[in-house]
């Protein structure tokens, strides 16, 4: 039986496989695969770009330019190991190039532009991806526990309940709860190795 957690992890892996498959198909000349890659990544790139600039029209133009460049240089994409990261870096570089170019047309220096996000957007994205992977792994591992172990661990560690509250909720005594949590943690450690 496949649990929800396994299903979510399978969906993430399936999306990565689909993108890899589409990239290979596109490199072999399949224009429909290129269209599907665009549909798959355009909104993600737009959301990312909104953290770099508030000029939405410039952002849309830059996203289109990135995909035009990819289309024209598809034979060179065989060296790209992570297509998603490649897209993010390409968009960021294109946006900054356009901002530099536009700064020559105005009196405002490029150093005067303040990005909307003061944090490093790439680091933030990578951090959120890592958190998602960790969360998926935790959910997957919790799914391997008995329902009582999962309930006890969830109440104690995730909901930060006190032992007395958990004993009342689960209808067990203090020592039984401690044993349940201990066995659950041992099982999680064994599965995580």
C-alpha positions as CSV (number, residue, x, y, z in Angstrom):
1,X,0.0,0.0,0.0
2,X,1.4,3.4,-1.0
3,X,1.0,6.2,1.7
4,X,0.4,9.9,1.0
5,X,4.0,10.6,1.9
6,X,5.3,8.1,-0.6
7,X,2.9,9.5,-3.2
8,X,4.2,13.1,-2.6
9,X,7.8,11.9,-2.9
10,X,6.9,10.0,-6.1
11,X,5.3,13.2,-7.5
12,X,8.4,15.3,-6.9
13,X,10.6,12.6,-8.5
14,X,8.1,12.2,-11.4
15,X,8.2,16.0,-12.0
16,X,12.1,15.9,-12.1
17,X,12.0,12.9,-14.5
18,X,9.4,14.6,-16.7
19,X,11.6,17.8,-17.0
20,X,14.7,15.7,-17.8
21,X,12.8,13.7,-20.3
22,X,11.3,16.9,-21.9
23,X,14.8,18.5,-22.1
24,X,16.2,15.4,-23.9
25,X,13.2,15.4,-26.3
26,X,13.6,19.1,-26.9
27,X,17.3,18.7,-27.7
28,X,16.4,16.1,-30.2
29,X,14.1,18.6,-32.0
30,X,10.7,18.0,-30.4
31,X,9.1,21.5,-30.4
32,X,6.2,20.3,-28.3
33,X,8.7,19.3,-25.5
34,X,10.0,22.9,-25.6
35,X,6.5,24.2,-25.2
36,X,5.9,21.9,-22.2
37,X,9.2,23.0,-20.6
38,X,8.1,26.6,-21.0
39,X,4.7,25.8,-19.4
40,X,6.4,23.9,-16.6
41,X,8.8,26.7,-15.6
42,X,7.4,30.1,-16.7
43,X,5.4,30.7,-13.5
44,X,8.2,29.5,-11.3
45,X,10.6,31.9,-13.0
46,X,8.1,34.7,-12.8
47,X,7.7,34.2,-9.0
48,X,11.4,34.1,-8.6
49,X,11.9,37.2,-10.7
50,X,9.4,39.2,-8.7
51,X,11.9,38.9,-5.8
52,X,14.5,40.6,-8.0
53,X,12.5,43.4,-9.6
54,X,9.1,45.0,-9.4
55,X,9.1,45.7,-13.2
56,X,6.8,43.0,-14.3
57,X,6.9,43.8,-18.0
58,X,10.7,43.7,-18.0
59,X,10.5,40.4,-16.1
60,X,8.2,38.9,-18.6
61,X,10.4,40.1,-21.5
62,X,13.5,38.6,-19.7
63,X,11.8,35.2,-19.2
64,X,10.9,35.1,-22.9
65,X,14.4,36.1,-23.8
66,X,15.8,33.3,-21.7
67,X,13.6,30.7,-23.4
68,X,14.5,32.1,-26.8
69,X,18.2,31.7,-26.0
70,X,17.5,28.2,-24.8
71,X,15.7,27.4,-28.0
72,X,18.5,28.8,-30.2
73,X,21.2,27.1,-28.2
74,X,19.6,23.7,-27.5
75,X,22.5,21.8,-28.8
76,X,24.7,23.3,-26.0
77,X,22.4,22.2,-23.2
78,X,23.9,18.7,-22.9
79,X,26.3,20.1,-20.3
80,X,23.5,21.4,-18.1
81,X,23.2,19.1,-15.0
82,X,20.4,20.9,-13.3
83,X,18.0,22.6,-15.7
84,X,16.0,24.4,-13.1
85,X,19.1,26.0,-11.6
86,X,20.3,26.9,-15.1
87,X,17.0,28.7,-15.7
88,X,17.2,30.7,-12.4
89,X,20.7,31.8,-13.0
90,X,20.0,32.7,-16.7
91,X,17.0,34.8,-15.6
92,X,18.9,36.6,-12.9
93,X,21.8,37.4,-15.3
94,X,19.4,38.6,-18.0
95,X,17.5,40.8,-15.6
96,X,20.8,42.4,-14.3
97,X,22.0,42.9,-17.9
98,X,18.8,44.7,-18.8
99,X,18.9,46.8,-15.6
100,X,22.5,47.8,-16.5
101,X,21.6,48.6,-20.1
102,X,18.6,50.7,-18.9
103,X,20.9,52.5,-16.4
104,X,22.9,53.9,-19.3
105,X,19.6,55.4,-20.7
106,X,18.9,57.2,-17.4
107,X,20.8,59.4,-15.0
108,X,20.4,56.8,-12.2
109,X,23.5,54.6,-11.6
110,X,23.1,50.8,-11.4
111,X,24.3,50.9,-7.8
112,X,21.3,53.0,-6.9
113,X,18.9,50.2,-7.8
114,X,17.8,48.2,-4.8
115,X,16.6,44.7,-5.4
116,X,13.3,43.9,-3.7
117,X,14.7,41.0,-1.8
118,X,17.7,41.9,0.4
119,X,18.4,38.3,1.0
120,X,20.2,36.2,-1.5
121,X,17.3,34.8,-3.5
122,X,19.2,31.8,-4.7
123,X,20.2,30.8,-1.2
124,X,16.6,31.3,-0.1
125,X,15.4,29.1,-2.9
126,X,17.9,26.4,-2.2
127,X,17.1,26.5,1.5
128,X,13.4,26.1,0.8
129,X,14.1,23.2,-1.5
130,X,16.2,21.5,1.3
131,X,13.4,22.1,3.8
132,X,10.9,20.6,1.5
133,X,13.1,17.5,1.0
134,X,13.6,17.1,4.8
135,X,9.9,17.6,5.4
136,X,9.1,14.9,2.8
137,X,11.6,12.5,4.4
138,X,10.2,13.1,7.9
139,X,6.7,12.5,6.7
140,X,7.9,9.3,4.9
141,X,9.7,8.1,8.0
142,X,6.7,8.9,10.3
143,X,4.6,6.8,8.0
144,X,6.7,3.8,8.8
145,X,5.8,4.0,12.5
146,X,2.8,2.4,14.2
147,X,-0.1,4.7,14.5
148,X,0.4,5.0,18.3
149,X,4.1,5.8,17.9
150,X,3.4,8.4,15.2
151,X,0.6,10.0,17.3
152,X,2.9,10.2,20.4
153,X,5.9,11.6,18.5
154,X,3.7,14.1,16.6
155,X,2.1,15.4,19.8
156,X,5.4,15.7,21.6
157,X,7.8,16.9,19.0
158,X,5.6,18.7,16.4
159,X,2.8,20.0,18.5
160,X,5.1,20.5,21.5
161,X,2.6,19.1,24.0
162,X,3.6,18.2,27.6
163,X,3.7,14.5,28.7
164,X,0.6,15.0,30.9
165,X,-1.4,16.4,28.0
166,X,-0.4,13.5,25.7
167,X,-1.2,10.9,28.4
168,X,-4.7,12.4,28.7
169,X,-5.2,12.6,24.9
170,X,-3.9,9.1,24.2
171,X,-5.4,7.5,27.4
172,X,-2.2,5.9,28.6
173,X,0.1,6.3,31.6
174,X,3.3,8.3,31.8
175,X,5.7,5.3,31.5
176,X,3.8,3.8,28.6
177,X,4.1,7.1,26.8
178,X,7.8,7.3,27.4
179,X,8.3,3.8,26.1
180,X,6.2,4.5,23.1
181,X,8.2,7.6,22.2
182,X,11.5,5.8,22.9
183,X,10.6,2.8,20.6
184,X,9.4,5.2,17.9
185,X,12.6,7.2,18.0
186,X,14.7,4.0,17.8
187,X,12.7,2.9,14.8
188,X,13.2,6.3,13.1
189,X,16.9,6.2,13.7
190,X,17.1,2.7,12.3
191,X,15.1,3.7,9.2
192,X,17.1,6.9,8.6
193,X,20.4,5.0,8.3
